[in-house]
């Protein structure tokens, strides 16, 4: 896909690409050069939403999930001093 840099140095990321990676208006992005190529990726930002009378932290799209068993194992290791 081809796009153009305007006179102010701005680049329009086509809608189809934004939708594929979940870039919404206002999303913070990180841009870096790696091996002579520009890499653009969203900054992972936790959001909060109301669910009934509770506020719930919601991880960004694409955040890997953690199984309850993994959490239980981590807590056990923490209590037994295996995690520092």
PDB file of N, CA, C and O in Angstrom:
ATOM      1  N   UNK A   1       0.861  -1.169   0.000  1.00  0.00           N
ATOM      2  CA  UNK A   1       0.000   0.000   0.000  1.00  0.00           C
ATOM      3  C   UNK A   1       0.909   1.234   0.000  1.00  0.00           C
ATOM      4  O   UNK A   1       1.926   1.263   0.693  1.00  0.00           O
ATOM      5  N   UNK A   2       0.543   2.225  -0.763  1.00  0.00           N
ATOM      6  CA  UNK A   2       1.344   3.438  -0.893  1.00  0.00           C
ATOM      7  C   UNK A   2       0.565   4.633  -0.377  1.00  0.00           C
ATOM      8  O   UNK A   2      -0.644   4.736  -0.590  1.00  0.00           O
ATOM      9  N   UNK A   3       1.264   5.542   0.307  1.00  0.00           N
ATOM     10  CA  UNK A   3       0.681   6.795   0.766  1.00  0.00           C
ATOM     11  C   UNK A   3       1.728   7.883   0.565  1.00  0.00           C
ATOM     12  O   UNK A   3       2.840   7.592   0.123  1.00  0.00           O
ATOM     13  N   UNK A   4       1.396   9.116   0.878  1.00  0.00           N
ATOM     14  CA  UNK A   4       2.298  10.238   0.635  1.00  0.00           C
ATOM     15  C   UNK A   4       2.519  11.040   1.914  1.00  0.00           C
ATOM     16  O   UNK A   4       1.610  11.194   2.730  1.00  0.00           O
ATOM     17  N   UNK A   5       3.726  11.543   2.075  1.00  0.00           N
ATOM     18  CA  UNK A   5       4.038  12.441   3.184  1.00  0.00           C
ATOM     19  C   UNK A   5       3.687  13.850   2.722  1.00  0.00           C
ATOM     20  O   UNK A   5       4.131  14.276   1.656  1.00  0.00           O
ATOM     21  N   UNK A   6       2.886  14.592   3.518  1.00  0.00           N
ATOM     22  CA  UNK A   6       2.504  15.948   3.108  1.00  0.00           C
ATOM     23  C   UNK A   6       3.607  16.953   3.458  1.00  0.00           C
ATOM     24  O   UNK A   6       4.634  16.580   4.025  1.00  0.00           O
ATOM     25  N   UNK A   7       3.389  18.222   3.118  1.00  0.00           N
ATOM     26  CA  UNK A   7       4.405  19.260   3.312  1.00  0.00           C
ATOM     27  C   UNK A   7       4.763  19.480   4.780  1.00  0.00           C
ATOM     28  O   UNK A   7       5.833  20.007   5.083  1.00  0.00           O
ATOM     29  N   UNK A   8       3.876  19.082   5.691  1.00  0.00           N
ATOM     30  CA  UNK A   8       4.144  19.231   7.125  1.00  0.00           C
ATOM     31  C   UNK A   8       4.795  17.973   7.721  1.00  0.00           C
ATOM     32  O   UNK A   8       5.042  17.907   8.925  1.00  0.00           O
ATOM     33  N   UNK A   9       5.072  16.971   6.858  1.00  0.00           N
ATOM     34  CA  UNK A   9       5.710  15.749   7.341  1.00  0.00           C
ATOM     35  C   UNK A   9       4.739  14.712   7.871  1.00  0.00           C
ATOM     36  O   UNK A   9       5.160  13.728   8.480  1.00  0.00           O
ATOM     37  N   UNK A  10       3.443  14.914   7.651  1.00  0.00           N
ATOM     38  CA  UNK A  10       2.435  13.981   8.163  1.00  0.00           C
ATOM     39  C   UNK A  10       2.191  12.850   7.175  1.00  0.00           C
ATOM     40  O   UNK A  10       2.284  13.024   5.960  1.00  0.00           O
ATOM     41  N   UNK A  11       1.877  11.695   7.730  1.00  0.00           N
ATOM     42  CA  UNK A  11       1.563  10.521   6.926  1.00  0.00           C
ATOM     43  C   UNK A  11       0.168  10.049   7.316  1.00  0.00           C
ATOM     44  O   UNK A  11      -0.150   9.939   8.500  1.00  0.00           O
ATOM     45  N   UNK A  12      -0.655   9.772   6.320  1.00  0.00           N
ATOM     46  CA  UNK A  12      -1.977   9.207   6.587  1.00  0.00           C
ATOM     47  C   UNK A  12      -1.844   7.693   6.533  1.00  0.00           C
ATOM     48  O   UNK A  12      -1.400   7.135   5.529  1.00  0.00           O
ATOM     49  N   UNK A  13      -2.231   7.030   7.620  1.00  0.00           N
ATOM     50  CA  UNK A  13      -2.247   5.568   7.640  1.00  0.00           C
ATOM     51  C   UNK A  13      -3.622   5.145   7.128  1.00  0.00           C
ATOM     52  O   UNK A  13      -4.635   5.486   7.738  1.00  0.00           O
ATOM     53  N   UNK A  14      -3.672   4.410   6.024  1.00  0.00           N
ATOM     54  CA  UNK A  14      -4.962   4.032   5.450  1.00  0.00           C
ATOM     55  C   UNK A  14      -5.868   3.316   6.456  1.00  0.00           C
ATOM     56  O   UNK A  14      -5.404   2.575   7.322  1.00  0.00           O
ATOM     57  N   UNK A  15      -7.160   3.558   6.317  1.00  0.00           N
ATOM     58  CA  UNK A  15      -8.154   3.029   7.253  1.00  0.00           C
ATOM     59  C   UNK A  15      -8.065   1.512   7.399  1.00  0.00           C
ATOM     60  O   UNK A  15      -8.162   0.989   8.509  1.00  0.00           O
ATOM     61  N   UNK A  16      -7.883   0.810   6.293  1.00  0.00           N
ATOM     62  CA  UNK A  16      -7.845  -0.660   6.364  1.00  0.00           C
ATOM     63  C   UNK A  16      -6.687  -1.131   7.252  1.00  0.00           C
ATOM     64  O   UNK A  16      -6.826  -2.111   7.985  1.00  0.00           O
ATOM     65  N   UNK A  17      -5.548  -0.437   7.188  1.00  0.00           N
ATOM     66  CA  UNK A  17      -4.410  -0.803   8.044  1.00  0.00           C
ATOM     67  C   UNK A  17      -4.676  -0.436   9.498  1.00  0.00           C
ATOM     68  O   UNK A  17      -4.366  -1.212  10.402  1.00  0.00           O
ATOM     69  N   UNK A  18      -5.253   0.752   9.730  1.00  0.00           N
ATOM     70  CA  UNK A  18      -5.584   1.153  11.111  1.00  0.00           C
ATOM     71  C   UNK A  18      -6.530   0.151  11.748  1.00  0.00           C
ATOM     72  O   UNK A  18      -6.366  -0.209  12.914  1.00  0.00           O
ATOM     73  N   UNK A  19      -7.521  -0.300  10.987  1.00  0.00           N
ATOM     74  CA  UNK A  19      -8.490  -1.261  11.529  1.00  0.00           C
ATOM     75  C   UNK A  19      -7.826  -2.598  11.852  1.00  0.00           C
ATOM     76  O   UNK A  19      -8.168  -3.240  12.846  1.00  0.00           O
ATOM     77  N   UNK A  20      -6.880  -3.016  11.014  1.00  0.00           N
ATOM     78  CA  UNK A  20      -6.205  -4.302  11.249  1.00  0.00           C
ATOM     79  C   UNK A  20      -5.456  -4.339  12.571  1.00  0.00           C
ATOM     80  O   UNK A  20      -5.387  -5.380  13.223  1.00  0.00           O
ATOM     81  N   UNK A  21      -4.892  -3.195  12.967  1.00  0.00           N
ATOM     82  CA  UNK A  21      -4.094  -3.174  14.199  1.00  0.00           C
ATOM     83  C   UNK A  21      -4.779  -2.441  15.347  1.00  0.00           C
ATOM     84  O   UNK A  21      -4.190  -2.277  16.416  1.00  0.00           O
ATOM     85  N   UNK A  22      -6.016  -1.999  15.137  1.00  0.00           N
ATOM     86  CA  UNK A  22      -6.776  -1.375  16.213  1.00  0.00           C
ATOM     87  C   UNK A  22      -6.357   0.047  16.541  1.00  0.00           C
ATOM     88  O   UNK A  22      -6.507   0.475  17.686  1.00  0.00           O
ATOM     89  N   UNK A  23      -5.831   0.801  15.568  1.00  0.00           N
ATOM     90  CA  UNK A  23      -5.478   2.204  15.814  1.00  0.00           C
ATOM     91  C   UNK A  23      -6.727   3.059  15.708  1.00  0.00           C
ATOM     92  O   UNK A  23      -7.364   3.107  14.656  1.00  0.00           O
ATOM     93  N   UNK A  24      -7.075   3.726  16.783  1.00  0.00           N
ATOM     94  CA  UNK A  24      -8.241   4.599  16.828  1.00  0.00           C
ATOM     95  C   UNK A  24      -7.773   6.042  16.938  1.00  0.00           C
ATOM     96  O   UNK A  24      -6.633   6.285  17.333  1.00  0.00           O
ATOM     97  N   UNK A  25      -8.627   7.009  16.598  1.00  0.00           N
ATOM     98  CA  UNK A  25      -8.242   8.412  16.775  1.00  0.00           C
ATOM     99  C   UNK A  25      -7.807   8.658  18.222  1.00  0.00           C
ATOM    100  O   UNK A  25      -8.485   8.239  19.161  1.00  0.00           O
ATOM    101  N   UNK A  26      -6.689   9.331  18.390  1.00  0.00           N
ATOM    102  CA  UNK A  26      -6.179   9.626  19.725  1.00  0.00           C
ATOM    103  C   UNK A  26      -5.231   8.573  20.279  1.00  0.00           C
ATOM    104  O   UNK A  26      -4.643   8.772  21.343  1.00  0.00           O
ATOM    105  N   UNK A  27      -5.071   7.442  19.567  1.00  0.00           N
ATOM    106  CA  UNK A  27      -4.162   6.399  20.034  1.00  0.00           C
ATOM    107  C   UNK A  27      -2.727   6.911  20.005  1.00  0.00           C
ATOM    108  O   UNK A  27      -2.274   7.446  18.993  1.00  0.00           O
ATOM    109  N   UNK A  28      -2.017   6.746  21.110  1.00  0.00           N
ATOM    110  CA  UNK A  28      -0.601   7.112  21.133  1.00  0.00           C
ATOM    111  C   UNK A  28       0.181   6.027  20.410  1.00  0.00           C
ATOM    112  O   UNK A  28      -0.089   4.837  20.574  1.00  0.00           O
ATOM    113  N   UNK A  29       1.158   6.450  19.605  1.00  0.00           N
ATOM    114  CA  UNK A  29       1.971   5.486  18.885  1.00  0.00           C
ATOM    115  C   UNK A  29       3.441   5.746  19.155  1.00  0.00           C
ATOM    116  O   UNK A  29       3.842   6.865  19.475  1.00  0.00           O
ATOM    117  N   UNK A  30       4.228   4.707  19.022  1.00  0.00           N
ATOM    118  CA  UNK A  30       5.675   4.830  19.135  1.00  0.00           C
ATOM    119  C   UNK A  30       6.248   4.567  17.754  1.00  0.00           C
ATOM    120  O   UNK A  30       5.875   3.600  17.090  1.00  0.00           O
ATOM    121  N   UNK A  31       7.166   5.442  17.324  1.00  0.00           N
ATOM    122  CA  UNK A  31       7.803   5.304  16.021  1.00  0.00           C
ATOM    123  C   UNK A  31       9.297   5.140  16.258  1.00  0.00           C
ATOM    124  O   UNK A  31       9.907   5.901  17.010  1.00  0.00           O
ATOM    125  N   UNK A  32       9.879   4.137  15.605  1.00  0.00           N
ATOM    126  CA  UNK A  32      11.317   3.935  15.731  1.00  0.00           C
ATOM    127  C   UNK A  32      11.883   3.439  14.409  1.00  0.00           C
ATOM    128  O   UNK A  32      11.160   2.916  13.561  1.00  0.00           O
ATOM    129  N   UNK A  33      13.179   3.612  14.252  1.00  0.00           N
ATOM    130  CA  UNK A  33      13.868   3.117  13.066  1.00  0.00           C
ATOM    131  C   UNK A  33      14.568   1.821  13.456  1.00  0.00           C
ATOM    132  O   UNK A  33      15.304   1.768  14.442  1.00  0.00           O
ATOM    133  N   UNK A  34      14.328   0.784  12.670  1.00  0.00           N
ATOM    134  CA  UNK A  34      14.975  -0.500  12.915  1.00  0.00           C
ATOM    135  C   UNK A  34      15.419  -1.069  11.573  1.00  0.00           C
ATOM    136  O   UNK A  34      14.601  -1.274  10.676  1.00  0.00           O
ATOM    137  N   UNK A  35      16.694  -1.319  11.443  1.00  0.00           N
ATOM    138  CA  UNK A  35      17.256  -1.855  10.205  1.00  0.00           C
ATOM    139  C   UNK A  35      16.861  -1.029   8.990  1.00  0.00           C
ATOM    140  O   UNK A  35      16.555  -1.580   7.932  1.00  0.00           O
ATOM    141  N   UNK A  36      16.868   0.290   9.141  1.00  0.00           N
ATOM    142  CA  UNK A  36      16.572   1.176   8.028  1.00  0.00           C
ATOM    143  C   UNK A  36      15.104   1.304   7.682  1.00  0.00           C
ATOM    144  O   UNK A  36      14.767   1.896   6.657  1.00  0.00           O
ATOM    145  N   UNK A  37      14.205   0.757   8.522  1.00  0.00           N
ATOM    146  CA  UNK A  37      12.766   0.827   8.293  1.00  0.00           C
ATOM    147  C   UNK A  37      12.092   1.525   9.462  1.00  0.00           C
ATOM    148  O   UNK A  37      12.529   1.394  10.605  1.00  0.00           O
ATOM    149  N   UNK A  38      11.026   2.269   9.177  1.00  0.00           N
ATOM    150  CA  UNK A  38      10.234   2.863  10.248  1.00  0.00           C
ATOM    151  C   UNK A  38       9.264   1.813  10.775  1.00  0.00           C
ATOM    152  O   UNK A  38       8.607   1.113  10.006  1.00  0.00           O
ATOM    153  N   UNK A  39       9.187   1.717  12.084  1.00  0.00           N
ATOM    154  CA  UNK A  39       8.208   0.844  12.725  1.00  0.00           C
ATOM    155  C   UNK A  39       7.270   1.706  13.546  1.00  0.00           C
ATOM    156  O   UNK A  39       7.715   2.555  14.318  1.00  0.00           O
ATOM    157  N   UNK A  40       5.987   1.492  13.384  1.00  0.00           N
ATOM    158  CA  UNK A  40       4.967   2.240  14.113  1.00  0.00           C
ATOM    159  C   UNK A  40       4.127   1.225  14.871  1.00  0.00           C
ATOM    160  O   UNK A  40       3.614   0.270  14.287  1.00  0.00           O
ATOM    161  N   UNK A  41       3.988   1.439  16.186  1.00  0.00           N
ATOM    162  CA  UNK A  41       3.125   0.548  16.963  1.00  0.00           C
ATOM    163  C   UNK A  41       2.427   1.329  18.056  1.00  0.00           C
ATOM    164  O   UNK A  41       2.962   2.309  18.574  1.00  0.00           O
ATOM    165  N   UNK A  42       1.224   0.888  18.403  1.00  0.00           N
ATOM    166  CA  UNK A  42       0.492   1.596  19.453  1.00  0.00           C
ATOM    167  C   UNK A  42       1.176   1.420  20.801  1.00  0.00           C
ATOM    168  O   UNK A  42       1.737   0.365  21.096  1.00  0.00           O
ATOM    169  N   UNK A  43       1.121   2.463  21.608  1.00  0.00           N
ATOM    170  CA  UNK A  43       1.624   2.400  22.974  1.00  0.00           C
ATOM    171  C   UNK A  43       0.548   1.697  23.802  1.00  0.00           C
ATOM    172  O   UNK A  43      -0.625   2.068  23.755  1.00  0.00           O
ATOM    173  N   UNK A  44       0.956   0.693  24.549  1.00  0.00           N
ATOM    174  CA  UNK A  44      -0.007  -0.047  25.372  1.00  0.00           C
ATOM    175  C   UNK A  44      -0.477   0.845  26.519  1.00  0.00           C
ATOM    176  O   UNK A  44       0.314   1.240  27.376  1.00  0.00           O
ATOM    177  N   UNK A  45      -1.756   1.153  26.525  1.00  0.00           N
ATOM    178  CA  UNK A  45      -2.337   2.010  27.550  1.00  0.00           C
ATOM    179  C   UNK A  45      -3.554   1.304  28.142  1.00  0.00           C
ATOM    180  O   UNK A  45      -4.462   0.892  27.420  1.00  0.00           O
ATOM    181  N   UNK A  46      -3.557   1.173  29.448  1.00  0.00           N
ATOM    182  CA  UNK A  46      -4.688   0.554  30.135  1.00  0.00           C
ATOM    183  C   UNK A  46      -5.823   1.557  30.197  1.00  0.00           C
ATOM    184  O   UNK A  46      -5.607   2.726  30.516  1.00  0.00           O
ATOM    185  N   UNK A  47      -7.021   1.112  29.897  1.00  0.00           N
ATOM    186  CA  UNK A  47      -8.182   1.991  30.024  1.00  0.00           C
ATOM    187  C   UNK A  47      -9.066   1.486  31.162  1.00  0.00           C
ATOM    188  O   UNK A  47      -8.898   0.366  31.644  1.00  0.00           O
ATOM    189  N   UNK A  48      -9.987   2.310  31.573  1.00  0.00           N
ATOM    190  CA  UNK A  48     -10.910   1.960  32.650  1.00  0.00           C
ATOM    191  C   UNK A  48     -12.319   2.152  32.127  1.00  0.00           C
ATOM    192  O   UNK A  48     -12.622   3.163  31.492  1.00  0.00           O
ATOM    193  N   UNK A  49     -13.177   1.184  32.394  1.00  0.00           N
ATOM    194  CA  UNK A  49     -14.573   1.318  31.992  1.00  0.00           C
ATOM    195  C   UNK A  49     -15.474   0.905  33.152  1.00  0.00           C
ATOM    196  O   UNK A  49     -15.086   0.118  34.015  1.00  0.00           O
ATOM    197  N   UNK A  50     -16.661   1.444  33.149  1.00  0.00           N
ATOM    198  CA  UNK A  50     -17.627   1.135  34.205  1.00  0.00           C
ATOM    199  C   UNK A  50     -18.419  -0.100  33.809  1.00  0.00           C
ATOM    200  O   UNK A  50     -18.970  -0.171  32.710  1.00  0.00           O
ATOM    201  N   UNK A  51     -18.473  -1.072  34.713  1.00  0.00           N
ATOM    202  CA  UNK A  51     -19.290  -2.273  34.530  1.00  0.00           C
ATOM    203  C   UNK A  51     -20.195  -2.368  35.745  1.00  0.00           C
ATOM    204  O   UNK A  51     -19.791  -2.801  36.824  1.00  0.00           O
ATOM    205  N   UNK A  52     -21.435  -1.949  35.530  1.00  0.00           N
ATOM    206  CA  UNK A  52     -22.352  -1.855  36.663  1.00  0.00           C
ATOM    207  C   UNK A  52     -21.879  -0.760  37.586  1.00  0.00           C
ATOM    208  O   UNK A  52     -21.695   0.377  37.152  1.00  0.00           O
ATOM    209  N   UNK A  53     -21.677  -1.077  38.852  1.00  0.00           N
ATOM    210  CA  UNK A  53     -21.200  -0.067  39.804  1.00  0.00           C
ATOM    211  C   UNK A  53     -19.693  -0.122  40.012  1.00  0.00           C
ATOM    212  O   UNK A  53     -19.148   0.586  40.860  1.00  0.00           O
ATOM    213  N   UNK A  54     -19.015  -0.976  39.224  1.00  0.00           N
ATOM    214  CA  UNK A  54     -17.574  -1.143  39.378  1.00  0.00           C
ATOM    215  C   UNK A  54     -16.814  -0.501  38.227  1.00  0.00           C
ATOM    216  O   UNK A  54     -17.300  -0.456  37.097  1.00  0.00           O
ATOM    217  N   UNK A  55     -15.603   0.001  38.526  1.00  0.00           N
ATOM    218  CA  UNK A  55     -14.668   0.425  37.493  1.00  0.00           C
ATOM    219  C   UNK A  55     -13.694  -0.733  37.279  1.00  0.00           C
ATOM    220  O   UNK A  55     -13.140  -1.277  38.234  1.00  0.00           O
ATOM    221  N   UNK A  56     -13.496  -1.098  36.022  1.00  0.00           N
ATOM    222  CA  UNK A  56     -12.674  -2.250  35.689  1.00  0.00           C
ATOM    223  C   UNK A  56     -11.547  -1.819  34.764  1.00  0.00           C
ATOM    224  O   UNK A  56     -11.789  -1.137  33.768  1.00  0.00           O
ATOM    225  N   UNK A  57     -10.316  -2.210  35.083  1.00  0.00           N
ATOM    226  CA  UNK A  57      -9.176  -1.937  34.208  1.00  0.00           C
ATOM    227  C   UNK A  57      -9.274  -2.868  33.005  1.00  0.00           C
ATOM    228  O   UNK A  57      -9.472  -4.074  33.153  1.00  0.00           O
ATOM    229  N   UNK A  58      -9.133  -2.292  31.815  1.00  0.00           N
ATOM    230  CA  UNK A  58      -9.237  -3.060  30.576  1.00  0.00           C
ATOM    231  C   UNK A  58      -7.905  -2.945  29.832  1.00  0.00           C
ATOM    232  O   UNK A  58      -7.493  -1.846  29.463  1.00  0.00           O
ATOM    233  N   UNK A  59      -7.234  -4.077  29.611  1.00  0.00           N
ATOM    234  CA  UNK A  59      -5.948  -4.019  28.903  1.00  0.00           C
ATOM    235  C   UNK A  59      -6.146  -3.686  27.432  1.00  0.00           C
ATOM    236  O   UNK A  59      -7.237  -3.877  26.896  1.00  0.00           O
ATOM    237  N   UNK A  60      -5.113  -3.197  26.781  1.00  0.00           N
ATOM    238  CA  UNK A  60      -5.211  -2.885  25.357  1.00  0.00           C
ATOM    239  C   UNK A  60      -5.477  -4.137  24.525  1.00  0.00           C
ATOM    240  O   UNK A  60      -5.178  -5.252  24.953  1.00  0.00           O
ATOM    241  N   UNK A  61      -6.041  -3.942  23.336  1.00  0.00           N
ATOM    242  CA  UNK A  61      -6.264  -5.065  22.429  1.00  0.00           C
ATOM    243  C   UNK A  61      -4.945  -5.765  22.145  1.00  0.00           C
ATOM    244  O   UNK A  61      -3.904  -5.124  21.997  1.00  0.00           O
ATOM    245  N   UNK A  62      -5.005  -7.079  22.073  1.00  0.00           N
ATOM    246  CA  UNK A  62      -3.799  -7.844  21.767  1.00  0.00           C
ATOM    247  C   UNK A  62      -2.981  -8.232  22.972  1.00  0.00           C
ATOM    248  O   UNK A  62      -1.986  -8.944  22.833  1.00  0.00           O
ATOM    249  N   UNK A  63      -3.372  -7.783  24.166  1.00  0.00           N
ATOM    250  CA  UNK A  63      -2.660  -8.157  25.379  1.00  0.00           C
ATOM    251  C   UNK A  63      -2.902  -9.635  25.651  1.00  0.00           C
ATOM    252  O   UNK A  63      -4.055 -10.062  25.708  1.00  0.00           O
ATOM    253  N   UNK A  64      -1.846 -10.428  25.821  1.00  0.00           N
ATOM    254  CA  UNK A  64      -2.058 -11.855  26.083  1.00  0.00           C
ATOM    255  C   UNK A  64      -2.787 -12.072  27.408  1.00  0.00           C
ATOM    256  O   UNK A  64      -2.577 -11.339  28.374  1.00  0.00           O
ATOM    257  N   UNK A  65      -3.634 -13.073  27.436  1.00  0.00           N
ATOM    258  CA  UNK A  65      -4.361 -13.389  28.663  1.00  0.00           C
ATOM    259  C   UNK A  65      -3.523 -14.320  29.539  1.00  0.00           C
ATOM    260  O   UNK A  65      -2.628 -15.014  29.057  1.00  0.00           O
ATOM    261  N   UNK A  66      -3.831 -14.320  30.820  1.00  0.00           N
ATOM    262  CA  UNK A  66      -3.148 -15.179  31.775  1.00  0.00           C
ATOM    263  C   UNK A  66      -4.187 -16.116  32.372  1.00  0.00           C
ATOM    264  O   UNK A  66      -5.226 -15.676  32.866  1.00  0.00           O
ATOM    265  N   UNK A  67      -3.901 -17.394  32.324  1.00  0.00           N
ATOM    266  CA  UNK A  67      -4.823 -18.395  32.854  1.00  0.00           C
ATOM    267  C   UNK A  67      -4.873 -18.312  34.375  1.00  0.00           C
ATOM    268  O   UNK A  67      -3.867 -17.992  35.010  1.00  0.00           O
ATOM    269  N   UNK A  68      -6.045 -18.598  34.973  1.00  0.00           N
ATOM    270  CA  UNK A  68      -6.155 -18.572  36.441  1.00  0.00           C
ATOM    271  C   UNK A  68      -5.119 -19.462  37.124  1.00  0.00           C
ATOM    272  O   UNK A  68      -4.638 -19.134  38.209  1.00  0.00           O
ATOM    273  N   UNK A  69      -4.773 -20.586  36.494  1.00  0.00           N
ATOM    274  CA  UNK A  69      -3.787 -21.490  37.086  1.00  0.00           C
ATOM    275  C   UNK A  69      -2.415 -20.824  37.170  1.00  0.00           C
ATOM    276  O   UNK A  69      -1.674 -21.031  38.131  1.00  0.00           O
ATOM    277  N   UNK A  70      -2.080 -20.018  36.151  1.00  0.00           N
ATOM    278  CA  UNK A  70      -0.803 -19.307  36.159  1.00  0.00           C
ATOM    279  C   UNK A  70      -0.767 -18.272  37.283  1.00  0.00           C
ATOM    280  O   UNK A  70       0.268 -18.081  37.922  1.00  0.00           O
ATOM    281  N   UNK A  71      -1.878 -17.618  37.520  1.00  0.00           N
ATOM    282  CA  UNK A  71      -1.968 -16.631  38.600  1.00  0.00           C
ATOM    283  C   UNK A  71      -1.801 -17.328  39.944  1.00  0.00           C
ATOM    284  O   UNK A  71      -1.060 -16.860  40.809  1.00  0.00           O
ATOM    285  N   UNK A  72      -2.498 -18.454  40.112  1.00  0.00           N
ATOM    286  CA  UNK A  72      -2.389 -19.217  41.365  1.00  0.00           C
ATOM    287  C   UNK A  72      -0.946 -19.656  41.606  1.00  0.00           C
ATOM    288  O   UNK A  72      -0.451 -19.567  42.729  1.00  0.00           O
ATOM    289  N   UNK A  73      -0.270 -20.128  40.559  1.00  0.00           N
ATOM    290  CA  UNK A  73       1.123 -20.566  40.681  1.00  0.00           C
ATOM    291  C   UNK A  73       2.043 -19.407  41.046  1.00  0.00           C
ATOM    292  O   UNK A  73       2.955 -19.566  41.857  1.00  0.00           O
ATOM    293  N   UNK A  74       1.804 -18.237  40.445  1.00  0.00           N
ATOM    294  CA  UNK A  74       2.610 -17.060  40.756  1.00  0.00           C
ATOM    295  C   UNK A  74       2.423 -16.657  42.217  1.00  0.00           C
ATOM    296  O   UNK A  74       3.398 -16.360  42.906  1.00  0.00           O
ATOM    297  N   UNK A  75       1.180 -16.646  42.691  1.00  0.00           N
ATOM    298  CA  UNK A  75       0.912 -16.289  44.091  1.00  0.00           C
ATOM    299  C   UNK A  75       1.601 -17.271  45.034  1.00  0.00           C
ATOM    300  O   UNK A  75       2.191 -16.876  46.039  1.00  0.00           O
ATOM    301  N   UNK A  76       1.518 -18.546  44.696  1.00  0.00           N
ATOM    302  CA  UNK A  76       2.185 -19.577  45.527  1.00  0.00           C
ATOM    303  C   UNK A  76       3.692 -19.332  45.564  1.00  0.00           C
ATOM    304  O   UNK A  76       4.304 -19.350  46.632  1.00  0.00           O
ATOM    305  N   UNK A  77       4.287 -19.100  44.388  1.00  0.00           N
ATOM    306  CA  UNK A  77       5.732 -18.845  44.320  1.00  0.00           C
ATOM    307  C   UNK A  77       6.103 -17.574  45.104  1.00  0.00           C
ATOM    308  O   UNK A  77       7.134 -17.536  45.775  1.00  0.00           O
ATOM    309  N   UNK A  78       5.266 -16.549  45.016  1.00  0.00           N
ATOM    310  CA  UNK A  78       5.509 -15.302  45.730  1.00  0.00           C
ATOM    311  C   UNK A  78       5.489 -15.534  47.234  1.00  0.00           C
ATOM    312  O   UNK A  78       6.359 -15.047  47.955  1.00  0.00           O
ATOM    313  N   UNK A  79       4.503 -16.274  47.700  1.00  0.00           N
ATOM    314  CA  UNK A  79       4.394 -16.558  49.133  1.00  0.00           C
ATOM    315  C   UNK A  79       5.549 -17.395  49.655  1.00  0.00           C
ATOM    316  O   UNK A  79       5.956 -17.260  50.809  1.00  0.00           O
ATOM    317  N   UNK A  80       6.073 -18.261  48.793  1.00  0.00           N
ATOM    318  CA  UNK A  80       7.169 -19.126  49.221  1.00  0.00           C
ATOM    319  C   UNK A  80       8.533 -18.522  48.948  1.00  0.00           C
ATOM    320  O   UNK A  80       9.551 -19.195  49.106  1.00  0.00           O
ATOM    321  N   UNK A  81       8.566 -17.260  48.542  1.00  0.00           N
ATOM    322  CA  UNK A  81       9.815 -16.536  48.369  1.00  0.00           C
ATOM    323  C   UNK A  81      10.580 -16.870  47.119  1.00  0.00           C
ATOM    324  O   UNK A  81      11.769 -16.562  47.033  1.00  0.00           O
ATOM    325  N   UNK A  82       9.937 -17.496  46.129  1.00  0.00           N
ATOM    326  CA  UNK A  82      10.635 -17.845  44.885  1.00  0.00           C
ATOM    327  C   UNK A  82      10.580 -16.721  43.858  1.00  0.00           C
ATOM    328  O   UNK A  82      11.204 -16.813  42.801  1.00  0.00           O
ATOM    329  N   UNK A  83       9.832 -15.656  44.164  1.00  0.00           N
ATOM    330  CA  UNK A  83       9.733 -14.509  43.264  1.00  0.00           C
ATOM    331  C   UNK A  83      10.276 -13.298  43.989  1.00  0.00           C
ATOM    332  O   UNK A  83       9.883 -13.016  45.121  1.00  0.00           O
ATOM    333  N   UNK A  84      11.185 -12.577  43.337  1.00  0.00           N
ATOM    334  CA  UNK A  84      11.754 -11.397  43.983  1.00  0.00           C
ATOM    335  C   UNK A  84      11.359 -10.143  43.229  1.00  0.00           C
ATOM    336  O   UNK A  84      11.743  -9.041  43.620  1.00  0.00           O
TER     337      UNK A  84
END
